[in-house]
């Protein structure tokens, strides 16, 4: 009987150690915690993870209904589109080809690789190759759903 109790205690301690070590590896805003679903939430999560983030200017794209906002993430431009609800964002995301070369009927020739992310009612677009920016966006938004 004492062997069973000892075994149960070992399992509990091991589980606590594993849970603590996994939690320590998660950054602020990672998809394992609360999802980011607003413009302000995105900026806060990126800043919370150590990125320098500034609002730059509004942007309109012919393939998205809401006007977006260009932000600077560690000196690189990222476009953020906040839809009125999750369903509208999902519908827009479904219109993007897997490689990001088209959105609906619009064919796009990007100057660098596009990276599309979706979280809640946000669609975020980064066109570039800077790994630090891709990593920062993935920590906050999860992996890209379209692009190269």
N, C-alpha and C positions, 0 to 999 in steps of 0.2 A: 504493500500500500504506500509506503514512503517512497519507493522507487517511482511509482506513478505520479505522486505529488511533485517530486523533484523533476521528473520529465515535463510535467505541465508548466512548472515554473521556468524551466529552461526555454520552453517554447514561447512563453509570454515575454521573457527577457529578450530573446532573439527577435521576436516580432517587433518589439519596441525599438530595438537597435536599428533594424532594417527600416522601419517607418521614419525614424528620426534622421537617418542618413539620406533617405530619399527626399524628405522634406527640405533638408539643407541644400540640396542641389537645385531646387526649383527657384527660379527668379521671380521677382514681382511681376504679376500679370501673365505668367505662363498659362498655357491653356489648361493645365492641370488644376488651376484655381479658377477664379471668376473670369468668364470671358469678357473681352473688351467689346463694347457695342455702341460706343458713342465717340465723337470727335474728341471731346474733352477727356474721356476715359483713355483714349489712345495716347494722347499727349502725356497724361499723367503716368501711364504705365511705361512708356518709353523713357521718360525722365527718371522714373523710379528704378529703371534698370541701368541707369548711368549714361544714357544717350543725351546729347545736347540737341534740343528740339526747339525750333522757332516757327511761328506762323509766317508765311511768305506772302501769298496772294491768292485770290479766288481763281478758279479755273473752270472752264466749260469744255466738255468733251461731247462730240455729236452722238456718241453711243450711250451716254448715261443721262437720265432725266434730271437728277439734282445737280446743281452747281457744286463743284468740289472745292477743296482748299488745298493749296500746295503748302507743304511744310518742309522744313529743312531738318533732316536727321543726320547729325554729325557732318553737316556741310553738303549733303546730297538731297536733291529734290524728290519728294514722295507726294503722290496725289491721293487725297482722302475724299471719298464720296460717302456721305451719310444719307441713307434713304429714309423715308418716313416710317417704314416698318420692315420687319425681317422678311416678310413675303416678297416685297418689292426688290429687296437686295438679292434674295435667292433667285428670283426671276431674271434679274440682270446678270447674275453670275452664271446662270444656265445658258445665257446667250454668248458666252465667251468660249472660243475654241480652246481645246486642251493646250495648244502651244501658244495661245495668246495672239495669234496672227489675225484673228477676226473677232469682232463683237457684233453679233447680229449679221446684218448685211454689209457692215463696214470692214473692208480689208485694210490692215495697217502694216506699214513698213517701219518698224521700230529702229531707232539709231543704235540701240543696244538691246540686250535681252529684257523682255518684260517679265515682271513677277506680280501676279495677282493674288491677293489675300482676301478672305472674307471672314468676318466675325460679327455675329448679330446683324445689325442693320448697316454695317460698314463694308465697303469694298475699297481696298487700298491697292494702289498701283505704284510699283517702283520700277523704273526703267534704268537699268545699270548693272554693273558687275561687281560693285563693292561688297565683298563678303561680310564685312562688319555691319552694313546696313541690312542685308538679307538676314543675317543672324539676329539682329535686334528685332526685326519685324516678325521673324518666326517665333522668337521667345514670347512675344506679346500676342500674336495673332494665330500661331500655329503654322503648319506648312502651307506653301502656296498651293492654290487649287488649279491654277493655269499659268502658263508661261514656259520659259526655258531656263 
